[in-house]
Amino acid sequence: MRLSAFILTSVICLMPVPAMASAQLDTAVTEALGKKLDEYILAIGKEPAQVKCEEVDFLIGSCSDSLVRQFTALKLYSGYVESKLMGDETVAIHIYDRWFAPGEVKMHSEIDFLNARIFAEFNRQSLIGNRAPELVMEDRDGRMVSLFGDTGYGGRLSVLFFYDSGCPTCKAESIMLRNILGESKYKVDFYAVYTGQSKEAWLGFISGYLRFDNPGCRVVHLWDPEVKSGYQMKYGILQTPGLFLVSKTGVILGRKLDSFALKQLLDIYCSPAEYGSEESAAFYDMLFSGYGKNPGCSQVKSVCNGIASRTLAKGDTLSFRQMTGDLMYWLGSNRGEGLKCGLGYLIDRYIEGERGVWTDSGDSLKVLAYAGILKDLLGKGAEGRRLPAIEVSGTMKSRGKDKTVETRLDRLRDVTVIFYTEGCNYCREELHAADSISRADRKAKFLAVDIDAVIDSSADTAGALFDSLDLSVLPYITAVDRKGCVTRKYVSLYDAAERSSGAGEP
């Protein structure tokens, strides 16, 4: 729960409240409470609807005085009913369902309660994030067309426009829509639904206002003069115009839009996605910092599954693609045994395992092809196999001493190999950890191989190493057993160094 909600609750819901003899709050109190609540609604305006629902429940539920609780609930309800922010109607319906419908908080009159019920029932089916309700309507040729059923969408964004021929605002929006959807970059299905009963007026409106030049925009004109489809309740069409944006998988992305808001959403959803930005890297840096210095594989898997459950499972493929693609790039550029294990899981389960999602322009190269490259790197130097038969020079660290050696990697036994480069802070830390462990554990052996030195001395040797091992992110640390087989890779020595610290220090 947000601290600001707790503070606001302490100020307005738990304080002594003077009431008048008629069981009404004092005007001064209502003005103060109303101002605080207005400020709070504004302050959390950018939060997701789920967070707002939790917030209002906390505020309403914390009011110890029944009059304050009623005022708070009604004020929050009206604030979200009247809000211009897309998605806030979800919060209003939540307040109705949680507090008013079961009678925990009373409205001022039966008329108010009836209006709230109508608002909820005429909006709940078409909330953002819901699957678009199915519609079966008639086209200009008299054929029945099914929208958003099991086979009612064809993998493209859909714009759903409810209008009436006698509505001045509908005419203005139609002109704007014609200009917007006339741009070739928008490849969408446009369903124009006439809500009137005059076929002559319908065809005249199409001819005058809804002609499109963009061949990438598929236009379907529909009507339902007998209202058999139930579109009024399904989409809350009590007045026109009504403009919706529906995802490629039939999930509502925008509702009760105007043409300007539609264009903003189309620019977002029609633009090729970019992955691995600095902002996304900072986000995942912060997210995984909560797991410590070396997050485990199970923790990475949990993050992957959490993203999918909050996006893909709800039909929000755009958010899923963006967050999953960003995470793949972040994992690919970071080191650590758990992170690389989680990267393999991400690729198998949510990239290659959900190939049908990655169909947008650029995804074949930016996501699928890159995932293939990363998977190939993850497969190099596999556990259970010997290291490549490549001769290298390095520093053997054992019993706290360093010795320069030349050896073939496949002949190493019971050794942890550290491939590093000069000027790398992580490399210096891992080498220091190896020194600490070798002093504390007489059986521990480490071979440190300077990749910069290998490149300078032999380009062929360096090329062979890069072909055989994942040296894309250094240091790369791998351990072999007494048979020379790899037991672990992408190892970090921090934990072992901490466990042994002090045990063998001089």
VOKE-543693 format. One record per residue (C-alpha): residue number from 0; x, y, z. Coordinates in steps of 0.2 Angstrom, whole numbers, always signed. Layout:
BEGIN
@num NUM; east X; north Y; up Z
...
# end
This chain:
BEGIN
@num 0; east +0; north +0; up +0
@num 1; east +6; north +17; up -4
@num 2; east +13; north +28; up +10
@num 3; east +3; north +43; up +3
@num 4; east -13; north +32; up +5
@num 5; east -9; north +29; up +23
@num 6; east -6; north +47; up +27
@num 7; east -22; north +53; up +18
@num 8; east -32; north +40; up +28
@num 9; east -24; north +46; up +44
@num 10; east -29; north +64; up +40
@num 11; east -47; north +61; up +34
@num 12; east -54; north +45; up +39
@num 13; east -48; north +43; up +57
@num 14; east -50; north +60; up +64
@num 15; east -65; north +66; up +75
@num 16; east -79; north +72; up +63
@num 17; east -92; north +84; up +69
@num 18; east -110; north +80; up +63
@num 19; east -126; north +89; up +62
@num 20; east -142; north +84; up +70
@num 21; east -149; north +77; up +54
@num 22; east -134; north +64; up +53
@num 23; east -125; north +74; up +40
@num 24; east -107; north +80; up +39
@num 25; east -103; north +97; up +43
@num 26; east -100; north +108; up +27
@num 27; east -82; north +113; up +32
@num 28; east -78; north +94; up +34
@num 29; east -85; north +89; up +17
@num 30; east -75; north +103; up +9
@num 31; east -59; north +98; up +17
@num 32; east -62; north +79; up +14
@num 33; east -67; north +83; up -4
@num 34; east -52; north +93; up -8
@num 35; east -40; north +80; up -1
@num 36; east -48; north +66; up -11
@num 37; east -47; north +76; up -27
@num 38; east -29; north +79; up -24
@num 39; east -26; north +61; up -21
@num 40; east -36; north +55; up -36
@num 41; east -24; north +67; up -46
@num 42; east -9; north +61; up -37
@num 43; east -11; north +42; up -42
@num 44; east -18; north +46; up -59
@num 45; east -4; north +36; up -68
@num 46; east -5; north +21; up -58
@num 47; east -13; north +5; up -65
@num 48; east -32; north +2; up -62
@num 49; east -28; north -13; up -51
@num 50; east -17; north -2; up -40
@num 51; east -31; north +11; up -39
@num 52; east -44; north -2; up -34
@num 53; east -33; north -7; up -20
@num 54; east -30; north +11; up -15
@num 55; east -49; north +15; up -14
@num 56; east -53; north -1; up -4
@num 57; east -40; north +4; up +8
@num 58; east -46; north +22; up +10
@num 59; east -64; north +17; up +11
@num 60; east -61; north +2; up +23
@num 61; east -51; north +13; up +35
@num 62; east -64; north +26; up +38
@num 63; east -71; north +22; up +56
@num 64; east -85; north +34; up +55
@num 65; east -100; north +29; up +44
@num 66; east -103; north +46; up +37
@num 67; east -85; north +49; up +33
@num 68; east -85; north +31; up +24
@num 69; east -100; north +36; up +14
@num 70; east -94; north +53; up +9
@num 71; east -77; north +45; up +4
@num 72; east -84; north +31; up -6
@num 73; east -96; north +43; up -15
@num 74; east -83; north +55; up -19
@num 75; east -71; north +42; up -25
@num 76; east -85; north +34; up -36
@num 77; east -90; north +50; up -44
@num 78; east -72; north +55; up -47
@num 79; east -68; north +39; up -57
@num 80; east -85; north +40; up -66
@num 81; east -82; north +57; up -72
@num 82; east -63; north +55; up -75
@num 83; east -56; north +58; up -92
@num 84; east -42; north +45; up -90
@num 85; east -45; north +30; up -100
@num 86; east -47; north +15; up -89
@num 87; east -54; north +24; up -74
@num 88; east -71; north +17; up -76
@num 89; east -64; north +1; up -70
@num 90; east -61; north +9; up -53
@num 91; east -79; north +16; up -53
@num 92; east -86; north -1; up -56
@num 93; east -75; north -9; up -43
@num 94; east -81; north +3; up -30
@num 95; east -99; north -1; up -35
@num 96; east -96; north -20; up -34
@num 97; east -86; north -19; up -18
@num 98; east -95; north -6; up -8
@num 99; east -112; north -1; up -15
@num 100; east -120; north -17; up -22
@num 101; east -118; north -27; up -6
@num 102; east -124; north -13; up +4
@num 103; east -109; north -10; up +14
@num 104; east -110; north +9; up +10
@num 105; east -127; north +17; up +5
@num 106; east -130; north +29; up -9
@num 107; east -140; north +45; up -6
@num 108; east -155; north +38; up -15
@num 109; east -162; north +23; up -24
@num 110; east -161; north +33; up -40
@num 111; east -142; north +36; up -37
@num 112; east -140; north +17; up -34
@num 113; east -150; north +13; up -50
@num 114; east -139; north +24; up -60
@num 115; east -123; north +17; up -53
@num 116; east -130; north -1; up -57
@num 117; east -134; north +4; up -75
@num 118; east -116; north +12; up -77
@num 119; east -108; north -4; up -71
@num 120; east -119; north -16; up -81
@num 121; east -117; north -6; up -97
@num 122; east -98; north -4; up -95
@num 123; east -91; north -20; up -87
@num 124; east -90; north -31; up -102
@num 125; east -80; north -18; up -112
@num 126; east -67; north -13; up -100
@num 127; east -49; north -12; up -105
@num 128; east -40; north -29; up -104
@num 129; east -56; north -38; up -107
@num 130; east -59; north -49; up -122
@num 131; east -70; north -39; up -134
@num 132; east -88; north -46; up -133
@num 133; east -93; north -55; up -148
@num 134; east -105; north -46; up -160
@num 135; east -115; north -54; up -175
@num 136; east -121; north -40; up -187
@num 137; east -127; north -38; up -204
@num 138; east -116; north -30; up -218
@num 139; east -122; north -20; up -233
@num 140; east -125; north -35; up -243
@num 141; east -136; north -43; up -230
@num 142; east -123; north -56; up -224
@num 143; east -121; north -60; up -206
@num 144; east -103; north -55; up -200
@num 145; east -96; north -61; up -183
@num 146; east -84; north -51; up -174
@num 147; east -72; north -56; up -160
@num 148; east -79; north -74; up -158
@num 149; east -68; north -89; up -158
@num 150; east -63; north -86; up -176
@num 151; east -69; north -67; up -177
@num 152; east -52; north -59; up -178
@num 153; east -38; north -62; up -190
@num 154; east -22; north -57; up -182
@num 155; east -24; north -38; up -185
@num 156; east -28; north -23; up -174
@num 157; east -47; north -19; up -175
@num 158; east -55; north -2; up -174
@num 159; east -73; north -2; up -169
@num 160; east -83; north +13; up -172
@num 161; east -101; north +15; up -167
@num 162; east -110; north +30; up -175
@num 163; east -127; north +37; up -180
@num 164; east -131; north +47; up -196
@num 165; east -139; north +61; up -186
@num 166; east -125; north +64; up -174
@num 167; east -114; north +79; up -177
@num 168; east -100; north +73; up -167
@num 169; east -100; north +57; up -177
@num 170; east -98; north +66; up -193
@num 171; east -83; north +76; up -186
@num 172; east -75; north +60; up -179
@num 173; east -78; north +51; up -196
@num 174; east -69; north +64; up -205
@num 175; east -54; north +63; up -193
@num 176; east -54; north +44; up -194
@num 177; east -54; north +45; up -213
@num 178; east -38; north +56; up -212
@num 179; east -30; north +45; up -199
@num 180; east -34; north +28; up -206
@num 181; east -29; north +34; up -223
@num 182; east -11; north +34; up -218
@num 183; east -3; north +19; up -226
@num 184; east +7; north +14; up -210
@num 185; east -9; north +9; up -201
@num 186; east -14; north -9; up -206
@num 187; east -30; north -12; up -197
@num 188; east -48; north -19; up -198
@num 189; east -60; north -5; up -197
@num 190; east -78; north -10; up -192
@num 191; east -90; north +5; up -194
@num 192; east -107; north +1; up -185
@num 193; east -122; north +11; up -189
@num 194; east -134; north +12; up -174
@num 195; east -149; north +19; up -183
@num 196; east -163; north +10; up -192
@num 197; east -163; north +19; up -209
@num 198; east -154; north +10; up -222
@num 199; east -155; north +25; up -234
@num 200; east -147; north +36; up -221
@num 201; east -134; north +23; up -217
@num 202; east -128; north +21; up -235
@num 203; east -128; north +40; up -237
@num 204; east -117; north +42; up -222
@num 205; east -105; north +29; up -229
@num 206; east -104; north +38; up -245
@num 207; east -101; north +55; up -238
@num 208; east -90; north +52; up -223
@num 209; east -83; north +34; up -222
@num 210; east -73; north +32; up -238
@num 211; east -55; north +26; up -236
@num 212; east -40; north +27; up -248
@num 213; east -28; north +16; up -238
@num 214; east -27; north -2; up -245
@num 215; east -20; north -8; up -229
@num 216; east -36; north -3; up -220
@num 217; east -49; north -16; up -222
@num 218; east -66; north -8; up -220
@num 219; east -82; north -17; up -215
@num 220; east -99; north -8; up -213
@num 221; east -111; north -16; up -201
@num 222; east -128; north -12; up -194
@num 223; east -140; north -20; up -182
@num 224; east -157; north -11; up -184
@num 225; east -166; north -23; up -172
@num 226; east -152; north -23; up -159
@num 227; east -151; north -42; up -158
@num 228; east -132; north -42; up -155
@num 229; east -134; north -33; up -138
@num 230; east -120; north -21; up -143
@num 231; east -128; north -7; up -132
@num 232; east -124; north -17; up -116
@num 233; east -109; north -26; up -122
@num 234; east -100; north -10; up -127
@num 235; east -110; north +3; up -117
@num 236; east -117; north +12; up -132
@num 237; east -130; north +23; up -124
@num 238; east -125; north +37; up -135
@num 239; east -113; north +40; up -150
@num 240; east -100; north +40; up -156
@num 241; east -91; north +25; up -147
@num 242; east -74; north +21; up -153
@num 243; east -63; north +6; up -147
@num 244; east -47; north -2; up -151
@num 245; east -45; north -21; up -151
@num 246; east -29; north -30; up -151
@num 247; east -24; north -44; up -163
@num 248; east -30; north -57; up -151
@num 249; east -47; north -49; up -147
@num 250; east -42; north -39; up -131
@num 251; east -49; north -21; up -129
@num 252; east -34; north -9; up -129
@num 253; east -44; north +7; up -129
@num 254; east -62; north +12; up -126
@num 255; east -73; north +27; up -128
@num 256; east -59; north +35; up -137
@num 257; east -58; north +51; up -148
@num 258; east -49; north +51; up -165
@num 259; east -34; north +59; up -157
@num 260; east -32; north +46; up -143
@num 261; east -34; north +33; up -156
@num 262; east -20; north +39; up -166
@num 263; east -9; north +40; up -151
@num 264; east -13; north +21; up -148
@num 265; east -11; north +16; up -166
@num 266; east +6; north +25; up -166
@num 267; east +11; north +14; up -151
@num 268; east +4; north -2; up -157
@num 269; east +9; north -1; up -175
@num 270; east +27; north +5; up -173
@num 271; east +40; north -9; up -173
@num 272; east +46; north -13; up -156
@num 273; east +63; north -9; up -150
@num 274; east +71; north -20; up -137
@num 275; east +85; north -18; up -124
@num 276; east +84; north +1; up -121
@num 277; east +94; north +10; up -107
@num 278; east +77; north +12; up -98
@num 279; east +73; north -6; up -99
@num 280; east +90; north -11; up -93
@num 281; east +89; north +1; up -78
@num 282; east +72; north -7; up -74
@num 283; east +79; north -25; up -74
@num 284; east +94; north -19; up -64
@num 285; east +83; north -13; up -51
@num 286; east +71; north -28; up -51
@num 287; east +85; north -41; up -49
@num 288; east +95; north -31; up -37
@num 289; east +82; north -37; up -24
@num 290; east +88; north -55; up -27
@num 291; east +106; north -51; up -21
@num 292; east +122; north -51; up -31
@num 293; east +119; north -68; up -40
@num 294; east +100; north -71; up -43
@num 295; east +96; north -90; up -45
@num 296; east +88; north -98; up -59
@num 297; east +72; north -101; up -50
@num 298; east +71; north -82; up -47
@num 299; east +73; north -78; up -65
@num 300; east +60; north -91; up -70
@num 301; east +48; north -83; up -58
@num 302; east +51; north -66; up -66
@num 303; east +48; north -74; up -83
@num 304; east +32; north -82; up -78
@num 305; east +26; north -67; up -69
@num 306; east +27; north -56; up -84
@num 307; east +18; north -69; up -94
@num 308; east +4; north -71; up -82
@num 309; east +1; north -52; up -81
@num 310; east +2; north -50; up -100
@num 311; east +1; north -65; up -111
@num 312; east -12; north -74; up -101
@num 313; east -23; north -59; up -102
@num 314; east -21; north -56; up -120
@num 315; east -9; north -42; up -119
@num 316; east +3; north -47; up -132
@num 317; east +11; north -30; up -134
@num 318; east +16; north -29; up -116
@num 319; east +22; north -47; up -116
@num 320; east +33; north -44; up -131
@num 321; east +40; north -28; up -125
@num 322; east +44; north -34; up -107
@num 323; east +50; north -52; up -113
@num 324; east +61; north -45; up -127
@num 325; east +69; north -32; up -115
@num 326; east +72; north -46; up -102
@num 327; east +80; north -57; up -115
@num 328; east +92; north -43; up -120
@num 329; east +96; north -39; up -102
@num 330; east +99; north -57; up -98
@num 331; east +110; north -59; up -113
@num 332; east +121; north -45; up -108
@num 333; east +124; north -50; up -90
@num 334; east +134; north -63; up -82
@num 335; east +130; north -76; up -69
@num 336; east +125; north -94; up -68
@num 337; east +107; north -91; up -62
@num 338; east +104; north -78; up -75
@num 339; east +110; north -88; up -90
@num 340; east +100; north -103; up -84
@num 341; east +85; north -92; up -84
@num 342; east +89; north -85; up -101
@num 343; east +89; north -103; up -108
@num 344; east +72; north -105; up -100
@num 345; east +65; north -88; up -107
@num 346; east +70; north -93; up -124
@num 347; east +63; north -111; up -124
@num 348; east +47; north -106; up -115
@num 349; east +42; north -89; up -121
@num 350; east +52; north -85; up -137
@num 351; east +53; north -102; up -146
@num 352; east +38; north -109; up -137
@num 353; east +27; north -94; up -141
@num 354; east +33; north -91; up -159
@num 355; east +15; north -86; up -164
@num 356; east +17; north -70; up -154
@num 357; east +33; north -64; up -162
@num 358; east +25; north -60; up -179
@num 359; east +27; north -41; up -180
@num 360; east +39; north -32; up -191
@num 361; east +57; north -34; up -185
@num 362; east +53; north -48; up -173
@num 363; east +61; north -61; up -184
@num 364; east +78; north -52; up -183
@num 365; east +77; north -43; up -166
@num 366; east +70; north -57; up -156
@num 367; east +69; north -74; up -165
@num 368; east +86; north -73; up -173
@num 369; east +94; north -65; up -158
@num 370; east +87; north -79; up -147
@num 371; east +94; north -92; up -159
@num 372; east +111; north -83; up -157
@num 373; east +110; north -83; up -138
@num 374; east +104; north -101; up -137
@num 375; east +119; north -106; up -148
@num 376; east +131; north -97; up -136
@num 377; east +122; north -105; up -121
@num 378; east +126; north -122; up -129
@num 379; east +144; north -120; up -130
@num 380; east +155; north -128; up -117
@num 381; east +141; north -138; up -111
@num 382; east +141; north -147; up -94
@num 383; east +146; north -166; up -95
@num 384; east +158; north -162; up -110
@num 385; east +177; north -158; up -110
@num 386; east +184; north -141; up -114
@num 387; east +190; north -139; up -131
@num 388; east +208; north -145; up -136
@num 389; east +215; north -128; up -137
@num 390; east +233; north -123; up -131
@num 391; east +232; north -108; up -119
@num 392; east +244; north -98; up -108
@num 393; east +238; north -93; up -91
@num 394; east +241; north -91; up -73
@num 395; east +238; north -106; up -62
@num 396; east +232; north -100; up -44
@num 397; east +235; north -113; up -31
@num 398; east +238; north -113; up -12
@num 399; east +239; north -94; up -13
@num 400; east +253; north -94; up -26
@num 401; east +253; north -89; up -45
@num 402; east +262; north -99; up -58
@num 403; east +263; north -96; up -77
@num 404; east +258; north -111; up -87
@num 405; east +255; north -117; up -104
@num 406; east +242; north -131; up -106
@num 407; east +228; north -138; up -116
@num 408; east +211; north -135; up -109
@num 409; east +205; north -153; up -112
@num 410; east +219; north -159; up -101
@num 411; east +214; north -149; up -86
@num 412; east +208; north -159; up -70
@num 413; east +199; north -152; up -55
@num 414; east +202; north -134; up -61
@num 415; east +191; north -119; up -62
@num 416; east +195; north -109; up -77
@num 417; east +193; north -90; up -77
@num 418; east +193; north -81; up -94
@num 419; east +195; north -62; up -91
@num 420; east +200; north -46; up -99
@num 421; east +210; north -31; up -92
@num 422; east +201; north -16; up -87
@num 423; east +185; north -26; up -82
@num 424; east +180; north -23; up -64
@num 425; east +170; north -39; up -63
@num 426; east +185; north -48; up -69
@num 427; east +196; north -41; up -55
@num 428; east +184; north -45; up -42
@num 429; east +183; north -63; up -48
@num 430; east +201; north -65; up -49
@num 431; east +203; north -58; up -31
@num 432; east +189; north -70; up -25
@num 433; east +200; north -84; up -33
@num 434; east +215; north -78; up -24
@num 435; east +205; north -79; up -7
@num 436; east +198; north -96; up -10
@num 437; east +215; north -103; up -16
@num 438; east +223; north -97; up +1
@num 439; east +209; north -104; up +11
@num 440; east +207; north -121; up +2
@num 441; east +223; north -130; up -2
@num 442; east +214; north -141; up -15
@num 443; east +207; north -127; up -25
@num 444; east +215; north -123; up -42
@num 445; east +211; north -109; up -54
@num 446; east +218; north -106; up -71
@num 447; east +216; north -87; up -76
@num 448; east +217; north -84; up -95
@num 449; east +219; north -66; up -101
@num 450; east +209; north -65; up -117
@num 451; east +217; north -49; up -122
@num 452; east +234; north -58; up -121
@num 453; east +227; north -72; up -132
@num 454; east +221; north -61; up -145
@num 455; east +238; north -52; up -146
@num 456; east +248; north -68; up -147
@num 457; east +237; north -78; up -159
@num 458; east +221; north -73; up -168
@num 459; east +218; north -91; up -173
@num 460; east +218; north -97; up -155
@num 461; east +207; north -83; up -150
@num 462; east +195; north -87; up -164
@num 463; east +195; north -105; up -158
@num 464; east +191; north -100; up -141
@num 465; east +176; north -89; up -146
@num 466; east +170; north -103; up -157
@num 467; east +170; north -116; up -143
@num 468; east +165; north -106; up -128
@num 469; east +153; north -92; up -123
@num 470; east +165; north -77; up -121
@num 471; east +152; north -64; up -126
@num 472; east +152; north -58; up -108
@num 473; east +168; north -58; up -97
@num 474; east +173; north -65; up -85
@num 475; east +167; north -82; up -91
@num 476; east +171; north -95; up -77
@num 477; east +169; north -114; up -79
@num 478; east +174; north -128; up -68
@num 479; east +180; north -146; up -73
@num 480; east +180; north -162; up -63
@num 481; east +194; north -175; up -61
@num 482; east +189; north -183; up -77
@num 483; east +190; north -166; up -86
@num 484; east +172; north -164; up -89
@num 485; east +163; north -147; up -86
@num 486; east +152; north -147; up -71
@num 487; east +147; north -129; up -70
@num 488; east +149; north -113; up -81
@num 489; east +145; north -95; up -79
@num 490; east +151; north -97; up -61
@num 491; east +153; north -83; up -49
@num 492; east +166; north -85; up -35
@num 493; east +159; north -72; up -23
@num 494; east +149; north -84; up -12
@num 495; east +163; north -96; up -11
@num 496; east +175; north -83; up -7
@num 497; east +164; north -76; up +7
@num 498; east +162; north -93; up +14
@num 499; east +180; north -96; up +15
@num 500; east +185; north -78; up +20
@num 501; east +197; north -78; up +35
@num 502; east +199; north -97; up +35
@num 503; east +216; north -97; up +27
@num 504; east +220; north -78; up +26
@num 505; east +239; north -75; up +31
# end
